[in-house]
Amino acid sequence: MKSRLFFAPAWTLVLLLAACDRGAASADTTASFTAAADALAARLKTGAPSATDPAVKAFDAAAGEGLQTLGTPALPLRDFESYDELCGKTATIVDAYVNLELDRARGASKAEMMNRNADRYLDQMFTPLLFAAHCDAVHLPFLEKNAGDDAASAASLKAVRIGTWGQVGGLLQMAGDSRLDPARRRRIVDLVAADAARFAIILSPAQRQDLARTADALRATLPDADKPKADRIKAGFTGAPCGPLCKM
């Protein structure tokens, strides 16, 4: 599977009822997520784990649950803290899979090895890959609201822009790849359709148009029942307002 290699590498949810009990549950869930992420990151430093490795299975479960609970009291958004702890740790894990044994590659073969790794470890990476993208998307409104106007902030935001563009483009390419099983293709399409307008916050007009064209190409590869989802993806990129980050 040839695809773009990406990854870029978050606000406080105030609870008015049962604040103490719910706050403790949220903290425990976040701590469990980050502990699972740290355990898998440590495991990846020793080589490629199998799909049945307990650390792999634990983080896959945490990421799958996170796709449903991110932004709720179970896994609250906490500004840059959750952006770093949740999105950043997950992106680090995906990057680690893609870069396994890369030190053995030379020259142009590095890109080939990264693509081989993406294929080889797709089972382990897939749910974290989706979570990383969704995690980035739900934090982008916060980043837009709190973006600084200094040079360092601009440089960081541009890096996020490039990462998001590659991240979403890679997901759309995966969704259009007939070698990927239909259930996974559908999960990708559903996620990007739900988050397209949020992804667009950070993208330039040219990048939005690029992804809209990719969505058009994807549409032709989808079952008839899923073609409207490709239309929603395109509409998310082309119809979202162009705010401060889009214009930067």
URQUI-V201655 format. One record per helix or strand. SS is the DSSP state (H for helix, E for strand). FROM is the first residue (numbers start at 1). LEN is the number of residues. Records with the same first field share a line. If there is no record, write none. Layout:
SS = FROM-LEN + FROM-LEN
//
This chain:
H = 19-26 + 54-16 + 79-20 + 102-3 + 109-12 + 122-24 + 151-25 + 182-21 + 205-15 + 224-16 + 244-4
E = 70-1 + 75-1
//
